[in-house]
Amino acid sequence: MKLSARNILAGTVETLHKGAVTTTLKVALPGGHHITSSITNEAADDLALKVGDQVSAIIKSSDVIIGK
């Protein structure tokens, strides 16, 4: 698969929390960092995600908003 996104972070699914509509997952990245993603339950089921899976967090964004 080819992607136009340039920010691809490989990691391991650390936690999965399935809600009424979305699944929130925490991905452990190398160096002790984490990224959290919220995806539809349908997408989580299609990917058959489970804790310990090796995944890629693919980030495509034209804006990054920082607040303080």
N, C-alpha and C positions, 0 to 999 in steps of 0.2 A: 504494500500500500504506500502510495506517495502522499505526502501532506504538505500544505503550504505553511503550516506552523513551524517555527524555528525553535521553539522552547519545548523540548521534550525531556522530562525528568523520569528516570527509571527508579522504581522503588518497590516496596512490599506493602500489601494491605495489612494494616495493623488492627483497625477496628472497622466494623460495619454496624450501622444503626438504621434499620428499616422502619420508616414511618408510614403514614397513611398513603402518601403519594410519592415521596422521595426517599432515597437511601443516602445517608451521609457516610462517607468513608474517610478514614485517616490513613495516609500513605507515608510510611517511613522512608526517608531519603538517605543516601550516604552522608556521613558526617554528623548524624544525629538530628538532622532537620526533618520537619514534617510538612505535609501539605494536606489540606482538607478539601474534599469535593462533595458536592451535592448533585446527584443524578436521579433520573426517574427510576422507580422500582422496576419498570419494564426493562430499562437498560441494564440494571444490575442483574436481573434474572437472565436476560439474553447473554450477558457475559459470564454468567454462573460464578459471580465473584464470591470468594471466601477468604477468610483471614489466612495470611501466609502466601497468597497468590503474588506472583511477580507481575507488575503492571507498569504502564507508562502514563504519566500525567502530561497531557498535551495542552499547552497554553497558547491560545490565539487571542490576542487583544491589541487594539490600537491605543488604548488608554490604561494607565495604571494610576488609580487615585489614592493619594496618601492623606491621612488626616491626623491631627494631633490635638 
